[in-house]
Amino acid sequence: MAAFSDILGNEQVIEHLQNAIRMDKVSHAYILNAPQAAGKMMIAEAFASALQCEKKGVEPCGTCHSCKQAQSHNQPDIIYVQHEKPNTIGVDDIRVQVNQDIAVKPYSSPYKIYIVDEAEKMNVQAQNALLKTIEEPPAYGVILLLTTNADTFLPTILSRCIRLDLKPVSEDKLKTYLMKSCGVVDYQADVCVAFSQGVVGKAIALASSAHFNEIKDAALQLVKRIGDIELSEMIGAVKHVSEYKLEINDFFDILMIWYRDVLLYKATADVNGLIFKDEVYEIKKQANTSSYHGIECKLNGLDKAKTRLNANVNFDLVIELLLLTLKEN
């Protein structure tokens, strides 16, 4: 289980939580709002560990009985709310695991802390059930709602929780971290940082992927030959990418970084801002033969493809439409 000192970025959120502990003004309910893999769980677990730590500091000590239990996810008063249905947290999940459980006093700690991951999956009935507990919580109750979209919550939930929006980690800080902690080289760190848009978990996943070079090379091979290869070969190449552990959306993100490089060079003729600096010859070539409108169409096409796949539109159809857009522009 993480300590606050292990967390990269989001200093203001961490300071807010540590001040709440220091001043004994811990709220009964918090919303941690951020994209997937942005570190919500790390912050929630560090906060929970610190609240239950026997040394009563603003940082979990890591050595007391409570901290050791928390590290192995066996702290009886830190409860992870589970849900059987993959896409829904139902009313029974909340009633049994939160509402009924919170009526029982803490087993061995000052607080009972409930961590609800993917809280945006709570249906309206579940939110209304949770609202009753949030409105009249016992003094020892703390509920942490972790979500990728806080705006899906009922206004009554939002008004009774402290909302903390996690911010993207700065490019310089994230690049330094990847080079030191993940052992990646300068150029690879640049690509990971651009690709992740400041989301730490996403950057680490790419930097740690054994298939990083394969997926990057597959994406670059495609964009370099886009005007010359047949549609069937292109579809085969994209399908081959899905064999890697990274999602197809991640492949699209690499393509988007490429076309942003092309657009940047076309607008500025400056190579210093490019992510794919070692592909400068090909980027110059595409910038010189592409119109601003054409590059914009490609970027929009990639965006639409991601949206369509997330909406479960037929994979082959989405890829075919995308590749036609890339070829025509």
Secondary structure, 3 states (H helix, E strand, C coil): CCCHHHCCCCHHHHHHHHHHHHCCCCCCEEEEECCCCCCHHHHHHHHHHHHHCCCCCCCCCCCCHHHHHHHCCCCCCEEECCCCCCCCECHHHHHHHHHHHHHCCCCCCCCEEEEECCHHHECHHHHHHHHHHHHCCCCCEEEEEEECCHHHCCHHHHHCCEEEECCCCCHHHHHHHHHHHCCCCHHHHHHHHHHHCCCHHHHHHHHHCCCHHHHHHHHHHHHHCCCCCCHHHHHHHHHHHCCCCCCHHHHHHHHHHHHHHHHHHHHHCCCCCCCCHHHHHHHHHHHHHCCHHHHHHHHHHHHHHHHHHHCCCCHHHHHHHHHHHHHHC
